Amino acid sequence: MIISETWVKNLSGGQKKRASIAVELLSDPNLFFLDEPVSGLDPGTERNLMKTLKSMATSGKTVIFVTHSTLNLHLCDKIIFMGAGGNLCFCGTYQEALRFFEVEDVVDVYNLITGDPQTYREKYLNELKQVSKSSGQKTSTMPKQSKRHGRLLQVAVLCKRHLHIMLNDRIRLLMLLLQAPLLAALIALVSDGQQFEQYEMTKSLLFAMSCSAFWVGILNSIQEICKERTILKREYMTGLRLDCYIFSKTLVVGLMCAIQSFLLTSVFVLLVGQPSQGIIFGAYPEMLLTTFLTALAASSMGIFVSSLFKNADRAMTVAPLLLMPQLLFSGLVFALEGASKIISWIAVCRFSMEGYGTIANLNSLQTKLRQQGFQIEHEAEEFFIFSRSHFAFALGMLCVFIVVFSILAGIVLRNIRKDRN
């Protein structure tokens, strides 16, 4: 009998193997790979261990192991016989194996596949072809709805896993949630009471809002794919659809962006204020929607960048470089003319600023010099035309960024099979 005070080194071989499996069970994995788990065990201990593995498989876990023992193969759901040279000679149930090799004891299979593995490989492949032909008609008439259900199931499982990982890392989750209201509070410190009345101050505050939304979005996703690239490669090679994977990432990250956008916008409106009127829904919901799409577009960019790297730390070093073009080509720091105006079409913050500026009707606000009595008016900017169509255009461009970056991430990840471990 094993007691808690017994050292593992003092256990028998079978007890050590069961102790090793127990250690792995602590993390509650759904997939087990075991190499010769019953080697060196007496028949009774071997049977007990095999029954333990069988009960694990029955409970919903997947157990895959390599063995040369045939005593308890009848407990396995599927058996694979490999011949010399890596030839796949058979895959199926215990009873199917007896019929296939025409033997009464699976021990005799060893001599058969050792002597002529190529023959049994071809025999097995021929049987597979016959099965495929007989079921080909059924497969061709399979409703498309089942394929959709398969995709939805993958998305659901991937979202559940991503949420589970995110919720378990509570410190990181708390930091991601707190940074949004903290950034809004910092923006409030530089406001001077002239927001949404004075052109320069309002434009600067909205630009800070745009950059904040972009920054929280980038941080949400820039390490998401590269940190689990090895897992993604294995799952992709076993049937995972990349479109389902990227869509699940976008959904979960989008949920985080929605919460952060609510916190960022709400604290900003509470401490800084908001325009007196909106364009379609009202100032607050329009600002919230613009913030959300900005953060989600930045997150989609982060997912794309993350797909380019195999190391999470290297991906993180690129984050400041992604923010710099947003500062240069948003139209606030520098006037956009010629080449800079063309480049600005790939800057998320340009269209984010167009959305914010349209909501605030920047073109109607007085400049600082005008308020001081100087007869100076600023020229109306085409970026901030106060119209529903222009506001819809700005939001539409943010949606285009989300779609384009998601597609680019999928294209990059199609080469993940070529990764060298």
Phi, psi and omega per residue, in radians:
M1 nan 2.314 -3.108
I2 -1.550 2.256 3.087
I3 -2.058 2.867 -3.028
S4 -1.133 -0.419 -3.105
E5 -1.443 -0.122 -3.082
T6 -1.372 2.293 3.090
W7 -1.289 2.543 3.128
V8 -1.062 -0.625 -3.112
K9 -1.135 -0.343 3.137
N10 -1.595 -0.025 -3.136
L11 -1.414 2.840 3.057
S12 -1.350 3.002 -3.100
G13 -1.023 -0.809 3.138
G14 -1.149 -0.662 3.124
Q15 -1.163 -0.654 3.102
K16 -1.104 -0.728 -3.139
K17 -1.120 -0.755 3.110
R18 -1.156 -0.610 3.090
A19 -1.140 -0.683 3.112
S20 -1.117 -0.731 3.105
I21 -1.135 -0.663 3.120
A22 -1.095 -0.671 3.104
V23 -1.084 -0.742 3.130
E24 -1.159 -0.550 -3.122
L25 -1.200 -0.322 -3.120
L26 -1.071 -0.571 3.131
S27 -1.528 0.021 3.103
D28 0.913 0.942 3.111
P29 -1.320 2.736 3.108
N30 -1.737 -0.106 -3.086
L31 -2.361 2.208 3.131
F32 -2.067 2.319 2.956
F33 -2.051 2.127 -3.085
L34 -2.191 2.421 3.128
D35 -1.961 1.983 3.134
E36 0.887 0.994 -3.086
P37 -1.186 -0.333 -3.067
V38 -1.920 0.131 -3.121
S39 -1.162 2.390 3.089
G40 1.366 0.167 -3.119
L41 -1.754 2.625 3.042
D42 -1.271 2.777 -3.060
P43 -0.958 -0.677 -3.128
G44 -1.178 -0.789 3.130
T45 -1.161 -0.649 3.109
E46 -1.055 -0.797 -3.129
R47 -1.107 -0.729 3.130
N48 -1.085 -0.731 3.133
L49 -1.158 -0.727 3.122
M50 -1.117 -0.653 3.090
K51 -1.159 -0.602 3.078
T52 -1.109 -0.786 3.121
L53 -1.126 -0.657 3.125
K54 -1.120 -0.712 3.126
S55 -1.171 -0.586 3.069
M56 -1.131 -0.747 3.121
A57 -1.137 -0.662 3.135
T58 -1.152 -0.527 -3.128
S59 -1.335 -0.089 3.091
G60 2.025 -0.072 3.131
K61 -1.525 2.725 3.105
T62 -1.808 2.151 -3.121
V63 -2.078 2.087 3.121
I64 -2.129 2.204 -3.129
F65 -2.518 2.719 3.089
V66 -1.815 2.371 -3.133
T67 -2.674 2.688 3.000
H68 -1.886 -0.039 -3.141
S69 -1.518 2.389 -3.112
T70 -1.937 0.085 -3.020
L71 -1.113 -0.654 -3.022
N72 -2.173 0.469 3.132
L73 -1.116 -0.386 3.141
H74 -1.150 -0.266 3.106
L75 -1.404 -0.238 -3.085
C76 -1.431 2.541 3.084
D77 -1.289 -0.701 3.136
K78 -2.376 2.544 3.108
I79 -2.222 2.376 3.053
I80 -2.048 2.223 3.057
F81 -1.839 2.125 3.134
M82 -1.872 2.245 3.095
G83 -1.623 3.109 3.119
A84 -1.018 2.483 -3.130
G85 1.412 0.192 3.116
G86 1.356 0.356 3.141
N87 -1.317 2.228 3.071
L88 -1.410 1.901 -3.062
C89 -1.663 -0.405 -3.136
F90 -2.971 2.613 3.005
C91 -2.584 2.109 -3.138
G92 2.993 -2.874 -3.125
T93 -1.405 3.004 -3.135
Y94 -1.067 -0.847 -3.130
Q95 -1.134 -0.656 3.103
E96 -1.128 -0.603 3.126
A97 -1.139 -0.730 3.120
L98 -1.080 -0.743 3.135
R99 -1.195 -0.704 -3.083
F100 -1.125 -0.812 -3.099
F101 -1.533 -0.097 3.109
E102 0.999 0.892 3.120
V103 -2.270 2.881 3.090
E104 -1.775 -0.278 -3.141
D105 -2.394 2.278 -3.085
V106 -1.145 -0.242 3.080
V107 -1.055 -0.587 -3.130
D108 -1.184 -0.325 -3.125
V109 -1.111 -0.601 -3.102
Y110 -0.994 -0.806 3.140
N111 -1.126 -0.643 -3.101
L112 -1.157 -0.877 -3.070
I113 -1.351 -0.364 3.061
T114 -1.298 -0.682 -3.113
G115 -1.296 -0.699 -3.069
D116 -2.589 1.265 -3.093
P117 -1.176 -0.537 -3.078
Q118 -1.139 -0.640 -3.129
T119 -1.117 -0.789 -3.122
Y120 -1.274 -0.482 3.051
R121 -1.135 -0.820 3.132
E122 -1.142 -0.672 3.108
K123 -1.075 -0.742 -3.138
Y124 -1.172 -0.721 3.127
L125 -1.131 -0.667 3.103
N126 -1.109 -0.699 3.109
E127 -1.140 -0.663 3.107
L128 -1.091 -0.714 3.139
K129 -1.113 -0.719 3.133
Q130 -1.121 -0.695 3.104
V131 -1.144 -0.680 -3.135
S132 -1.136 -0.712 3.139
K133 -1.149 -0.718 -3.096
S134 -1.214 -0.485 -3.132
S135 -1.793 0.061 -3.091
G136 -1.087 -0.683 -3.129
Q137 -1.136 -0.722 3.127
K138 -1.132 -0.682 -3.133
T139 -1.150 -0.717 -3.101
S140 -1.184 -0.463 -3.130
T141 -1.682 0.158 3.131
M142 -1.090 2.271 -3.105
P143 -1.095 2.508 3.121
K144 -1.106 -0.385 -3.112
Q145 -1.085 -0.600 3.139
S146 -1.140 -0.617 3.093
K147 -1.150 -0.690 3.105
R148 -1.117 -0.687 3.120
H149 -1.099 -0.643 3.103
G150 -1.097 -0.716 3.119
R151 -1.174 -0.757 3.131
L152 -1.093 -0.642 3.120
L153 -1.145 -0.739 3.101
Q154 -1.072 -0.787 -3.139
V155 -1.074 -0.748 -3.131
A156 -1.097 -0.789 -3.136
V157 -1.134 -0.753 -3.128
L158 -1.152 -0.709 3.105
C159 -1.115 -0.748 3.135
K160 -1.072 -0.740 3.138
R161 -1.157 -0.768 3.134
H162 -1.086 -0.760 3.112
L163 -1.111 -0.694 3.140
H164 -1.090 -0.776 3.130
I165 -1.132 -0.751 -3.103
M166 -1.144 -0.724 -3.126
L167 -1.254 -0.487 3.119
N168 -1.270 -0.546 3.096
D169 -1.540 1.316 -2.976
R170 -1.179 -0.597 -3.119
I171 -1.155 -0.814 3.123
R172 -1.111 -0.725 3.130
L173 -1.068 -0.750 3.134
L174 -1.123 -0.698 3.129
M175 -1.145 -0.694 3.129
L176 -1.146 -0.646 -3.126
L177 -1.320 -0.611 -3.083
L178 -1.339 -0.475 -3.058
Q179 -1.151 -0.528 -3.131
A180 -1.114 -0.959 3.116
P181 -1.154 -0.531 3.113
L182 -1.151 -0.717 3.099
L183 -1.116 -0.704 3.106
A184 -1.114 -0.676 3.121
A185 -1.156 -0.663 3.105
L186 -1.147 -0.669 3.092
I187 -1.091 -0.686 -3.130
A188 -1.091 -0.517 -3.102
L189 -1.152 -0.468 -3.095
V190 -1.688 -0.024 3.091
S191 -1.310 2.597 -3.058
D192 -2.090 0.250 3.137
G193 1.571 -0.108 -3.127
Q194 -1.742 0.134 -3.121
Q195 -1.109 2.447 -3.122
F196 1.146 0.233 2.994
E197 -2.187 -0.738 -3.131
Q198 -1.778 2.363 -3.042
Y199 -1.073 -0.934 -3.034
E200 -1.099 -0.829 -3.104
M201 -1.125 -0.764 -3.126
T202 -1.101 -0.752 -3.130
K203 -1.122 -0.705 3.136
S204 -1.163 -0.739 -3.139
L205 -1.143 -0.715 3.125
L206 -1.187 -0.590 3.083
F207 -1.142 -0.724 3.067
A208 -1.086 -0.654 3.093
M209 -1.109 -0.746 -3.139
S210 -1.114 -0.796 3.137
C211 -1.140 -0.624 3.115
S212 -1.130 -0.774 3.118
A213 -1.089 -0.716 3.115
F214 -1.114 -0.739 -3.070
W215 -1.152 -0.793 -3.134
V216 -1.153 -0.570 3.106
G217 -1.170 -0.760 3.123
I218 -1.081 -0.795 -3.109
L219 -1.129 -0.455 3.138
N220 -1.129 -0.544 -2.875
S221 -2.276 -0.155 -2.962
I222 -1.203 -0.238 3.086
Q223 -1.975 0.080 -2.968
E224 -1.138 -0.781 -3.039
I225 -1.522 -0.770 -3.059
C226 -1.134 -0.511 -3.115
K227 -1.287 -0.288 3.104
E228 -2.192 0.527 -3.063
R229 -1.116 -0.682 3.140
T230 -1.098 -0.743 3.105
I231 -1.139 -0.726 3.137
L232 -1.069 -0.734 -3.138
K233 -1.070 -0.788 -3.122
R234 -1.119 -0.741 -3.111
E235 -1.267 -0.601 3.105
Y236 -1.119 -0.656 -3.134
M237 -1.325 -0.165 3.098
T238 -1.979 0.338 2.980
G239 2.023 -0.016 3.125
L240 -1.182 2.345 3.095
R241 -1.556 2.258 -3.101
L242 -1.157 -0.596 3.132
D243 -1.144 -0.652 3.084
C244 -1.167 -0.691 -3.125
Y245 -1.108 -0.871 -3.113
I246 -1.164 -0.679 3.124
F247 -1.109 -0.696 3.118
S248 -1.137 -0.697 3.093
K249 -1.085 -0.756 -3.130
T250 -1.127 -0.675 3.137
L251 -1.115 -0.853 -3.088
V252 -1.205 -0.766 3.092
V253 -1.128 -0.621 3.088
G254 -1.095 -0.652 3.068
L255 -1.083 -0.764 3.092
M256 -1.100 -0.732 3.116
C257 -1.079 -0.654 -3.140
A258 -1.116 -0.761 3.125
I259 -1.155 -0.795 -3.141
Q260 -1.116 -0.701 -3.141
S261 -1.129 -0.678 3.083
F262 -1.079 -0.793 -3.138
L263 -1.157 -0.790 -3.116
L264 -1.101 -0.851 -3.095
T265 -1.201 -0.726 -3.091
S266 -1.131 -0.791 3.121
V267 -1.162 -0.664 3.106
F268 -1.080 -0.846 -3.136
V269 -1.132 -0.652 -3.122
L270 -1.176 -0.729 -3.050
L271 -1.651 -0.545 -3.066
V272 -1.817 -0.749 -3.094
G273 2.067 -3.013 -3.132
Q274 -2.640 2.836 3.087
P275 -1.038 2.679 -3.091
S276 -1.199 -0.460 3.125
Q277 -2.565 2.735 3.096
G278 -1.810 -2.845 -3.124
I279 -1.848 -0.779 -3.074
I280 -2.150 -1.030 -3.017
F281 -1.747 -0.275 -2.955
G282 2.061 2.723 -2.996
A283 -1.070 -0.849 -3.048
Y284 -1.114 -0.921 3.138
P285 -1.086 -0.555 3.119
E286 -1.227 -0.699 3.068
M287 -1.148 -0.687 3.121
L288 -1.109 -0.756 3.138
L289 -1.128 -0.735 3.118
T290 -1.115 -0.741 3.109
T291 -1.092 -0.758 -3.130
F292 -1.105 -0.825 -3.127
L293 -1.160 -0.587 3.078
T294 -1.127 -0.834 3.139
A295 -1.113 -0.699 -3.119
L296 -1.231 -0.653 3.074
A297 -1.116 -0.722 3.083
A298 -1.131 -0.675 3.107
S299 -1.137 -0.686 3.085
S300 -1.112 -0.679 3.042
M301 -1.088 -0.718 3.117
G302 -1.101 -0.691 3.096
I303 -1.092 -0.722 3.110
F304 -1.114 -0.827 3.139
V305 -1.107 -0.690 3.129
S306 -1.089 -0.557 3.130
S307 -1.242 -0.292 -3.123
L308 -1.454 -0.301 -3.033
F309 -2.008 2.676 3.059
K310 -1.794 -0.137 -3.091
N311 -2.164 2.243 -3.079
A312 -1.158 -0.615 -3.130
D313 -1.164 -0.684 3.119
R314 -1.155 -0.683 3.112
A315 -1.099 -0.672 -3.102
M316 -1.146 -0.546 3.136
T317 -1.186 -0.309 -3.132
V318 -1.446 -0.321 -3.055
A319 -0.943 -0.826 3.109
P320 -1.096 -0.562 3.128
L321 -1.193 -0.507 3.106
L322 -1.307 -0.494 3.138
L323 -1.314 -0.548 -3.059
M324 -1.049 -0.818 3.096
P325 -1.063 -0.501 3.106
Q326 -1.142 -0.625 3.117
L327 -1.265 -0.706 -3.029
L328 -1.360 -0.598 -2.975
F329 -2.035 0.426 3.088
S330 -1.496 -0.272 -3.140
G331 1.653 0.064 -3.132
L332 -1.702 -0.924 -3.085
V333 -1.244 -0.745 -3.113
F334 -2.243 2.583 3.074
A335 -1.228 2.407 -3.107
L336 -1.617 1.927 3.129
E337 -2.467 2.558 3.080
G338 1.070 -2.193 -3.076
A339 -1.122 -0.640 -3.126
S340 -1.124 -0.577 3.115
K341 -1.219 -0.626 3.101
I342 -1.179 -0.770 -3.135
I343 -1.126 -0.535 -3.088
S344 -1.089 -0.299 3.140
W345 -1.194 -0.259 3.086
I346 -1.865 0.232 3.107
A347 -1.750 2.061 -3.118
V348 -1.054 -0.724 -3.057
C349 -1.189 -0.351 3.079
R350 -1.100 -0.849 -3.096
F351 -1.370 -0.439 3.001
S352 -1.127 -0.763 3.103
M353 -1.152 -0.622 3.082
E354 -1.076 -0.702 3.110
G355 -1.141 -0.870 3.137
Y356 -1.094 -0.791 -3.099
G357 -1.127 -0.586 3.094
T358 -1.195 -0.752 3.121
I359 -1.043 -0.760 -3.104
A360 -1.392 -0.107 -3.107
N361 0.902 0.984 -3.065
L362 -0.995 -0.594 -3.094
N363 -1.127 -0.334 -3.122
S364 -1.619 -0.137 -3.075
L365 -1.452 2.628 -3.142
Q366 -1.454 2.563 3.068
T367 -1.353 2.933 -3.138
K368 -1.115 -0.709 3.134
L369 -1.175 -0.620 3.116
R370 -1.110 -0.691 3.121
Q371 -1.178 -0.459 3.135
Q372 -1.500 0.056 3.043
G373 1.856 -0.098 3.123
F374 -1.366 2.426 -3.124
Q375 -1.473 1.144 -3.109
I376 -2.171 2.152 3.099
E377 -1.967 2.475 3.066
H378 -1.495 2.582 -3.140
E379 -1.259 2.448 3.104
A380 -1.130 2.324 -3.115
E381 -1.700 2.418 -3.118
E382 -1.180 -0.329 3.131
F383 -1.227 -0.381 -2.996
F384 -2.147 0.649 3.106
I385 -1.146 2.194 -3.051
F386 -1.442 1.482 3.133
S387 -2.643 2.706 3.139
R388 -1.132 -0.673 -3.104
S389 -1.138 -0.686 -3.130
H390 -1.230 -0.677 3.102
F391 -1.111 -0.753 3.104
A392 -1.111 -0.632 3.108
F393 -1.100 -0.793 -3.132
A394 -1.076 -0.792 3.126
L395 -1.182 -0.635 3.114
G396 -1.092 -0.684 3.117
M397 -1.151 -0.630 3.072
L398 -1.123 -0.663 3.079
C399 -1.148 -0.638 3.104
V400 -1.078 -0.740 3.093
F401 -0.998 -0.771 -3.115
I402 -1.042 -0.803 -3.106
V403 -1.198 -0.807 -3.073
V404 -1.110 -0.807 -3.128
F405 -1.153 -0.590 3.093
S406 -1.156 -0.728 3.104
I407 -1.122 -0.761 3.132
L408 -1.082 -0.685 3.096
A409 -1.079 -0.729 3.114
G410 -1.117 -0.684 3.133
I411 -1.131 -0.750 -3.137
V412 -1.127 -0.729 -3.065
L413 -1.284 -0.204 3.108
R414 -1.129 -0.343 3.132
N415 -1.648 0.197 -3.053
I416 -1.155 -0.384 3.087
R417 -1.065 -0.467 -3.067
K418 -1.467 -0.041 3.128
D419 -1.037 2.461 3.061
R420 -1.797 2.186 -3.139
N421 -1.367 nan nan
